[in-house]
Amino acid sequence: MGQGQGLGQGLGQDQGLWQDQGLGQGQEQGLGQGLEQGLEQGLEQGLGLEQGLGLEQGLGQEQGLGQEQGLGQGLEQGLGLEQGLGLEQGLGQEQGLGQEQGLGQGLGQDQGLEQGLEQGLGLEQGLGYQLFTERLSKLEEAEGSFDDFTRSYMSYGVQRQANNSLMFKEWAPGAQALFLTGDFNDWNSTSHPYTKKEYGKWELYLPPKRNKAPAIEHETKLKLVVLTSEGEELFRISPWAKYCHKHVDSNTYDWIHWDPIRPFLHQHTRPKRPRSLRIYEAHVGIASPAEEIATYTNFTLNVLPKIKDLGYNCVQLMAIMEHAYYGSFGYQVTNFFAASSRFGTPEDLKRLVDTAHSLGITVLLDVVHSHASSNTADGLNKFDGTDSCFFHSGPRGHHPQWGSRLFNYQSWEVLRFLLSNLRWWMEEYRFDGFRFDGVSSMLYHHHGIAMSFSGGYSEYFGMQVDEDSIIHLMLSNHILHTLYPDCITIAEDVSGMPGLCKPVKNGGLGFDYRLNMAVPDKWIQILKELKDEEWDMGNIVYTLTNRRKGEGSIGYSESHDQALVGDKSLAFWLMDKEMYTNMSSLIPMTPVIDRGIQLHKMIRLLTHALGGEGYLNFMGNEFGHPDWLDFPRKGNGESYQYARRQYNLLDPDNNLRYTQLYAFDRDMNLTEDKYGWLASQKKDKVIVFERANVMFVFNFHPSNSYSDYRIAAGPNGKYRIKLDSDAEQYGGHGRLDTDTEFFTEQEPFKGVNDQWQPHSLKVGYSTFALFLLILSNVSSNYLFVFS
């Protein structure tokens, strides 16, 4: 799995990808000599390949790269080169990760991905898992336990002791001296020096005042003064600062000592981990119709009730970690332990999370550990005056596209900082898990730039893989899931890295879910490039279901990415400028609005039902928000006009059709909550599938309505309509009688996966519509959904 002690040092050394059953069996004679005699010669001697590595001649050899009989045979048996992935049949095709028998159905098919990975790639005995266990073992040996190590926020930064004395501690290995300054000493830059300790650590002790009060009061402004080897004084913010604030007349942030006399105490326990995850992706600052930065309090009072009403059981909060540039959407983090002060105080955020818990809503943090802002005055960059410290020095420490700094995940103190950061948000604010941003950038030295991943294993296992990052992610997931069994972790990865969402104990990276990022791209491509008559139902279903077997995915038709300026939301692609003039429910729908409303509902429900093991919606898209998202900047005159969500469009007095889309989104979630939802078939622009005792029927045909349309049925009996997108309350035409009962017949019919079913039934439905059917005379309460 990457560089360093794996492929980078000759594939078969002590830390090689496979050990006792390693790459061939000639570690000392073969792979261990890889560097001296070249990879090809090493492979020839160690692996028994007559033609070297050679993907064409190497991987398929009887003596290939597998276990006792090599990767060629091992992959065939374990990962299914011929039956599953097939470099020719599955992964290298235009349709992406596996064709009919590719990744969608299973890396390793009969034996499954987990067994395939164990047999073919030896992850349990491999480099990644071995290095993970070694790193964890060293951590526990040096620090006592990973529990203590990951609570370093209780000893670093500033800590008030029981007697009100204050202890300060920092890691600044490149500093020649360190001082504390601020309001408390009239900004004297040298009066309060730190004492240098081992390993680049610095400490300062301040006794309490004569009146027993702390020497530094709550909300005091502070700075660190770093004396560099060149004699320069640098003013810095502690990396462990818990609160930072920017004054109106300043471009940088100040470190504010946060130590309230009466800190907020959480009243409600965390909700149980949801059976099915329905995520409302949200940004606190834009969560208001007003042209201003909204607050934590506004979100608590006005948005959380909407999320609850809509049937979402999880809210994913973006841009919480402090970031100096508002327009970065929170992805250029400057202060990792500070909740953004734009929206209020730390206590306000705690109240938000606690209120969400009282409503049974799980709260995830969009955490950014893939990179950091390049700011120096208020960020981590050059904290101790050197180019490294928390980051790699030189080109490796700079992201070539984002202009940000890249962490050195091999560093012990960086590990302390980032793992403690996860614990901080879990403990102090009681978050329930994380969406890890930029995972693809972390996994590879090329950061995914200019890469088009086809799914070939050579893309995932080689010198391009960042071994240190992978070990770091394994440690993060291991610690989170060990200490918090219900913790949820989601990876933003576009590459399709195998094992990303497999347990760490099985050699995986340990995430619970990955974002199914191909789905929104597919919908946008269809709406941009194809006429309604040209939609390929098979290709749509393929994209929705093409994901790695046994690894959880979050499906979504659009997220914040599609809402940003320069792009369009689904609703805007469908209805464009008519959204501003023709959305009144008091006038007849124009053809554009009619088509847009029907397809908006169908696309979202189809994605909800087939796109993954969880579902995500970006705030406002549930009702077809009309505007894109554009943060204040020079290019728009620092305007907040498009940095908001217009929830006021849902006011009943406005008589707008946005309320109909909102109602459908709510009932879609509530229906899923009751029944759960799997499988599909294609014909006549119609998609029919069954998932969790719910029968979904989608008619995407722009002009054809159907009567007596036969579909395969599961259990025999009587079915009834439960949810109909064509109902008038959802902006439909009410063309179906929801009291209609549908009876199965003893007529076999081919259904899902071309499997014949003993029973079938006839249904009728209109253009651009969906409905759900429930079998009404069985205890399982079988549901039938029409659209």
SULTAZI-V771384 format. One record per backbone hydrogen bond with DSSP energy under -0.5 kcal/mol. CO is the residue of the C=O (numbers start at 1). NH is the residue of the N-H. E is the energy in kcal/mol with one decimal. If there is no record, write none. Layout:
co: {CO,CO}
nh: {NH,NH}
e: {E,E}
//
This chain:
co: {2,2,3,3,6,6,7,10,11,13,18,19,22,25,26,26,27,30,31,33,34,38,39,40,41,42,43,43,44,46,46,49,54,54,58,61,61,66,66,67,69,69,70,70,71,72,73,74,74,75,75,75,79,79,80,80,80,85,85,86,86,86,87,90,90,93,96,96,97,99,102,102,103,106,106,108,108,109,111,112,113,114,115,116,116,117,117,117,122,123,123,126,127,128,129,130,131,132,133,134,135,136,137,138,139,140,143,145,146,148,149,151,152,152,157,159,159,161,165,166,167,168,169,170,170,172,177,178,179,181,182,182,183,185,187,192,195,197,198,200,201,202,203,204,206,209,213,217,220,221,222,223,224,224,225,225,226,226,227,227,228,232,232,234,234,236,238,242,243,245,247,254,254,255,255,256,257,257,260,264,276,277,277,278,278,279,279,280,281,282,283,284,285,286,286,288,290,292,295,296,297,298,298,299,299,303,304,305,306,307,307,308,313,314,315,315,316,316,317,318,320,322,322,324,325,325,326,328,333,335,335,338,340,341,343,345,346,347,348,349,350,351,352,353,354,355,356,356,357,360,362,363,363,364,365,365,367,367,372,375,380,382,388,388,390,394,395,397,398,399,404,405,406,407,408,411,412,413,414,415,416,417,418,419,420,421,422,423,424,424,425,432,433,434,434,435,435,436,436,438,439,440,443,444,446,448,451,456,457,457,460,462,464,464,465,465,466,467,468,469,470,471,472,473,474,475,476,477,478,479,480,484,488,489,489,490,491,491,492,492,497,499,499,499,500,502,503,503,504,512,513,514,515,516,517,518,519,520,521,522,523,524,525,526,531,532,535,536,537,538,539,540,541,542,545,548,552,553,553,553,554,555,558,559,559,560,560,561,563,564,569,570,571,572,575,576,577,578,578,583,584,590,591,592,593,594,595,596,597,598,599,600,601,602,603,604,605,606,607,613,614,615,617,618,620,620,621,628,629,633,633,634,636,640,642,645,646,647,648,651,652,655,656,657,657,658,659,660,661,662,663,664,665,666,667,668,669,670,671,672,678,680,681,683,685,686,687,688,689,691,693,694,694,695,695,696,697,697,698,698,699,701,703,706,708,709,711,713,717,718,718,719,720,720,723,723,724,726,727,727,728,736,737,740,742,745,745,749,751,752,755,757,759,760,761,763,765,766,769,770,770,770,771,771,772,772,772,772,773,774,774,774,775,775,778,783,783,784,784,784,785,785,786,786,786,787}
nh: {7,8,5,6,9,11,10,12,17,16,23,22,24,27,30,31,32,33,34,37,38,42,43,44,45,46,47,49,48,25,26,52,58,59,61,64,73,24,71,70,64,73,67,74,75,76,77,78,79,79,80,81,85,108,84,85,86,90,91,90,91,92,92,93,98,96,93,98,104,102,105,106,549,108,109,111,112,112,115,116,117,118,119,120,121,121,122,123,126,126,129,130,131,132,133,134,135,136,137,138,139,140,141,142,143,144,145,149,150,151,152,154,155,156,169,161,167,164,161,206,159,204,157,172,202,175,227,194,225,223,185,187,186,188,189,180,203,200,201,172,197,170,195,168,166,212,209,220,257,183,255,181,226,236,179,227,228,234,176,177,231,228,234,226,236,224,241,339,256,254,250,245,256,222,257,258,219,259,263,266,278,279,615,313,314,281,617,316,619,318,286,287,294,288,645,645,292,294,299,300,301,302,303,303,304,307,308,309,310,311,312,311,362,280,317,364,282,318,366,284,340,334,335,326,328,330,329,331,373,322,338,322,343,344,296,349,350,351,352,353,354,355,356,357,358,359,359,361,360,362,315,432,433,317,367,435,369,437,405,381,383,385,390,391,408,397,398,406,400,403,399,372,392,409,411,415,416,417,418,419,420,421,422,423,424,425,426,427,428,429,431,488,365,436,490,367,437,439,492,442,443,444,466,447,449,451,453,459,460,461,462,465,445,446,3,467,470,471,472,473,474,475,476,477,478,479,480,481,482,483,484,487,434,512,513,436,493,515,439,440,500,502,509,510,511,510,506,508,507,552,491,554,517,519,521,522,523,524,525,526,527,528,529,530,534,535,537,540,541,542,543,544,545,546,547,551,514,555,613,614,516,616,618,562,563,563,564,564,629,567,573,574,575,576,578,579,580,581,582,657,587,594,595,596,597,598,599,600,601,602,603,604,605,606,607,608,609,610,611,277,555,279,281,621,623,625,624,630,565,636,638,637,639,643,630,647,649,650,651,654,655,585,659,660,661,662,663,664,665,666,667,668,669,670,671,672,673,674,675,676,690,753,688,686,700,683,698,681,696,694,783,691,696,773,785,689,771,787,687,700,769,768,705,765,710,763,761,759,744,776,777,742,774,784,772,786,727,734,730,732,731,738,740,721,719,747,760,757,754,755,751,749,713,745,711,709,706,769,699,725,726,787,697,786,722,723,784,785,695,720,776,783,778,782,781,695,774,722,723,773,697,772,725,770,771,770}
e: {-1.6,-0.8,-0.6,-1.3,-1.2,-2.3,-1.2,-2.7,-1.1,-2.6,-0.6,-4.0,-1.5,-0.9,-3.9,-0.8,-3.7,-1.3,-2.0,-3.1,-1.1,-3.0,-2.8,-2.2,-2.5,-3.1,-2.5,-1.0,-0.9,-1.0,-1.2,-0.6,-6.0,-0.7,-1.6,-1.5,-0.5,-0.8,-0.5,-0.7,-0.6,-0.8,-0.7,-4.0,-4.3,-1.6,-2.8,-3.9,-0.5,-1.0,-1.9,-0.7,-0.9,-1.1,-2.6,-1.1,-0.8,-0.7,-1.1,-3.6,-1.3,-0.5,-0.7,-0.6,-1.2,-1.6,-0.5,-2.3,-0.7,-1.4,-0.8,-2.5,-0.7,-1.1,-2.3,-2.4,-0.7,-0.6,-0.7,-2.8,-3.6,-2.2,-2.8,-3.4,-0.6,-1.6,-1.1,-0.9,-0.6,-0.7,-0.7,-2.3,-3.1,-2.1,-2.4,-2.3,-2.6,-2.7,-2.4,-2.4,-2.2,-2.3,-2.2,-2.6,-2.6,-1.6,-0.6,-2.2,-2.1,-1.5,-0.9,-2.4,-1.9,-2.6,-2.2,-0.5,-2.7,-2.0,-3.2,-2.7,-2.5,-2.1,-2.6,-0.6,-2.5,-1.6,-2.6,-3.3,-2.7,-2.4,-1.2,-2.7,-1.2,-1.2,-0.6,-2.3,-2.3,-0.6,-1.5,-2.6,-3.5,-2.3,-3.9,-3.0,-2.9,-2.0,-3.4,-1.5,-3.1,-2.1,-1.0,-2.6,-0.6,-2.8,-2.2,-0.5,-0.7,-2.6,-3.3,-1.1,-1.8,-2.5,-0.6,-3.1,-0.6,-3.4,-2.0,-0.8,-2.5,-2.9,-1.9,-2.1,-0.6,-3.1,-0.6,-0.5,-3.7,-0.7,-0.5,-0.5,-0.6,-0.6,-2.7,-1.0,-1.4,-0.7,-2.3,-2.2,-2.7,-2.8,-1.0,-1.4,-2.5,-1.3,-1.1,-1.1,-2.0,-0.6,-2.1,-2.5,-2.6,-2.9,-0.7,-1.2,-2.4,-2.4,-2.4,-2.5,-2.5,-0.5,-1.7,-1.1,-2.6,-2.7,-0.6,-2.8,-3.1,-0.5,-2.4,-0.6,-3.1,-2.5,-1.6,-0.7,-1.7,-0.5,-1.5,-1.7,-2.5,-0.9,-0.7,-2.4,-0.8,-0.7,-2.7,-1.6,-2.2,-2.0,-1.8,-2.4,-2.5,-2.4,-2.3,-2.2,-1.8,-1.1,-0.7,-2.8,-1.6,-0.5,-2.9,-3.3,-0.5,-2.8,-1.3,-2.4,-0.7,-2.5,-2.7,-1.1,-1.7,-1.3,-0.8,-2.1,-1.9,-1.6,-1.9,-2.1,-0.5,-1.5,-2.9,-2.0,-1.8,-1.0,-1.6,-2.1,-2.2,-2.4,-2.7,-2.4,-2.1,-1.4,-1.6,-1.9,-2.6,-1.8,-1.7,-3.1,-2.6,-0.8,-2.1,-1.6,-2.2,-0.6,-2.3,-1.4,-0.6,-0.6,-1.9,-1.3,-2.1,-1.0,-2.9,-1.1,-2.0,-1.5,-0.5,-2.0,-1.1,-2.0,-0.5,-1.8,-3.3,-0.5,-1.5,-1.2,-1.9,-2.3,-2.1,-2.5,-2.3,-2.5,-2.6,-2.5,-2.5,-2.7,-2.3,-2.6,-1.8,-2.5,-2.4,-2.6,-2.3,-1.9,-1.7,-3.3,-1.1,-2.1,-1.1,-1.2,-1.5,-1.7,-2.3,-0.6,-2.0,-2.3,-1.2,-2.3,-2.3,-0.5,-2.5,-2.6,-1.9,-1.2,-0.9,-1.9,-2.2,-2.4,-2.3,-2.4,-2.4,-2.2,-2.4,-2.3,-1.7,-1.3,-0.8,-2.2,-2.6,-2.5,-2.3,-2.2,-2.0,-1.4,-1.6,-1.8,-1.6,-0.6,-2.2,-0.9,-2.8,-1.9,-0.6,-0.6,-0.7,-0.6,-0.8,-0.7,-3.2,-2.2,-2.4,-2.2,-2.7,-1.7,-1.5,-2.0,-1.8,-0.8,-3.0,-3.1,-0.8,-2.9,-2.5,-2.5,-2.8,-2.1,-2.5,-2.4,-1.8,-2.1,-3.0,-1.6,-2.3,-2.7,-2.1,-2.4,-2.5,-2.3,-2.3,-0.7,-2.8,-3.6,-3.1,-2.3,-1.3,-1.5,-1.1,-0.5,-2.2,-1.1,-3.5,-1.5,-0.7,-1.0,-1.3,-1.9,-1.9,-1.9,-1.7,-2.3,-1.3,-3.1,-1.4,-0.7,-1.5,-2.3,-2.3,-2.0,-2.4,-2.3,-2.4,-2.5,-2.0,-2.5,-2.2,-2.1,-2.5,-1.4,-2.3,-2.7,-0.5,-1.0,-1.1,-2.4,-3.2,-1.5,-3.0,-0.7,-3.4,-0.6,-6.2,-2.4,-0.6,-1.9,-8.1,-1.8,-1.7,-3.8,-2.2,-0.6,-1.3,-1.1,-0.5,-2.4,-0.6,-2.3,-2.1,-0.6,-2.2,-2.8,-0.7,-2.9,-3.5,-0.6,-2.3,-1.4,-1.8,-4.2,-1.6,-2.1,-1.9,-0.9,-2.1,-0.7,-3.7,-2.2,-1.6,-2.6,-1.5,-1.8,-3.0,-1.9,-2.3,-3.3,-2.5,-3.7,-3.1,-0.5,-2.6,-2.6,-0.6,-5.3,-1.7,-9.9,-3.3,-0.8,-0.6,-3.1,-1.4,-2.5,-0.7,-0.5,-0.6,-1.0,-1.8,-4.3,-1.0,-1.4,-0.6,-9.9,-2.8,-3.6,-1.1,-0.7,-9.9,-2.5}
//
